[in-house]
Amino acid sequence: MLLDILKSRRSIRKFQNKEIEQEKIDTILKSALLAPSSRSIRPWEFVAVTNKEIINQLSQSRDPGSGFLAGAPLAVAVIADHTLSDVWVEDASIAATIIQLTAQDLGLGSCWIQVRERFHKEQETAGDYIREVLGIPGQYCVECLIAIGYPAEEKKPYEEDMLKREKLHFDKF
Ligand SMILES: Cc1cc2nc3c(=O)[nH]c(=O)nc-3n(C[C@H](O)[C@H](O)[C@H](O)COP(=O)(O)O)c2cc1C
């Protein structure tokens, strides 16, 4: 049930030294392509990286915040062509979330690494750094990297009594 996946999903930053089966990678990427997008423009594209050297380079995108990616067998860069849609951020974020939930459903762990509005070095954005590493053309913005792998840390699922029900409003605020 989707609610069970949502409850058990936690950010996983430590991964087993174990490759992810190609079939699971394909399923994750297929799920991303099923994401809804404004006016169905689908401004997003995805770069799936399993090459260790490139993952290492990506792990240096931000300091701190992305170092743990070096231990992941898979990174997915979620990018979007900002010239196609003024709401590419929303479209990319929805696709990234779907990637994370699909990974969870497949018994994998994942964590979002924020790229948009973040810096690699004082003068260079994390997005520019990643564009360079991955050879991404200029009109594409990088929303995030999703680190994925078999979990090597255990995190407690969320329980019903942990939910902030005060965030809910009915009929009026
Ligand atoms: C938009 C967004 C940006 C995030 N950026 C990072 C990040 O750069 N590095 C990181 O380690 N975790 C990042 N996270 C993961 C959050 O820290 C994590 O989701 C939050 O602490 C709640 O923990 P949980 O995912 O286990 O429920 C991000 C999550 C979201 C939704």
The ligand as an SDF file (V2000), in Angstrom:
LIG
                    3D

 31 33  0  0  0  0  0  0  0  0999 V2000
   13.9650   19.6600   -1.1280 C   0  0  0  0  0  0  0  0  0  0  0  0
   14.8560   18.7820   -0.2850 C   0  0  0  0  0  0  0  0  0  0  0  0
   16.2170   19.0470   -0.2190 C   0  0  0  0  0  0  0  0  0  0  0  0
   17.0640   18.2040    0.5130 C   0  0  0  0  0  0  0  0  0  0  0  0
   18.4190   18.4260    0.4570 N   0  0  0  0  0  0  0  0  0  0  0  0
   19.2420   17.5670    1.0900 C   0  0  0  0  0  0  0  0  0  0  0  0
   20.6530   17.6870    0.9400 C   0  0  0  0  0  0  0  0  0  0  0  0
   21.1520   18.5460    0.2070 O   0  0  0  0  0  0  0  0  0  0  0  0
   21.4600   16.8230    1.6060 N   0  0  0  0  0  0  0  0  0  0  0  0
   20.9330   15.8390    2.4150 C   0  0  0  0  0  0  0  0  0  0  0  0
   21.7100   15.0770    3.0000 O   0  0  0  0  0  0  0  0  0  0  0  0
   19.5890   15.6780    2.5690 N   0  0  0  0  0  0  0  0  0  0  0  0
   18.7390   16.5090    1.9190 C   0  0  0  0  0  0  0  0  0  0  0  0
   17.3750   16.3280    2.0020 N   0  0  0  0  0  0  0  0  0  0  0  0
   16.8200   15.2730    2.8690 C   0  0  0  0  0  0  0  0  0  0  0  0
   16.1880   15.8820    4.1320 C   0  0  0  0  0  0  0  0  0  0  0  0
   17.2290   16.2920    5.0090 O   0  0  0  0  0  0  0  0  0  0  0  0
   15.2760   14.8470    4.8040 C   0  0  0  0  0  0  0  0  0  0  0  0
   14.2280   14.5180    3.9060 O   0  0  0  0  0  0  0  0  0  0  0  0
   14.6630   15.3760    6.0910 C   0  0  0  0  0  0  0  0  0  0  0  0
   15.6600   15.5440    7.0850 O   0  0  0  0  0  0  0  0  0  0  0  0
   13.5820   14.4340    6.6610 C   0  0  0  0  0  0  0  0  0  0  0  0
   14.1120   13.1430    6.8880 O   0  0  0  0  0  0  0  0  0  0  0  0
   13.4770   11.8640    6.1830 P   0  0  0  0  0  0  0  0  0  0  0  0
   13.6860   12.0140    4.7020 O   0  0  0  0  0  0  0  0  0  0  0  0
   14.2320   10.6840    6.7530 O   0  0  0  0  0  0  0  0  0  0  0  0
   12.0150   11.8270    6.5090 O   0  0  0  0  0  0  0  0  0  0  0  0
   16.5250   17.1340    1.2690 C   0  0  0  0  0  0  0  0  0  0  0  0
   15.1440   16.8800    1.2070 C   0  0  0  0  0  0  0  0  0  0  0  0
   14.3260   17.6760    0.4380 C   0  0  0  0  0  0  0  0  0  0  0  0
   12.8500   17.3420    0.3340 C   0  0  0  0  0  0  0  0  0  0  0  0
  1  2  1  0
  2  3  1  0
  2 30  2  0
  3  4  2  0
  4  5  1  0
  4 28  1  0
  5  6  2  0
  6  7  1  0
  6 13  1  0
  7  8  2  0
  7  9  1  0
  9 10  1  0
 10 11  2  0
 10 12  1  0
 12 13  2  0
 13 14  1  0
 14 15  1  0
 14 28  1  0
 15 16  1  0
 16 17  1  0
 16 18  1  0
 18 19  1  0
 18 20  1  0
 20 21  1  0
 20 22  1  0
 22 23  1  0
 23 24  1  0
 24 25  2  0
 24 26  1  0
 24 27  1  0
 28 29  2  0
 29 30  1  0
 30 31  1  0
M  END
$$$$
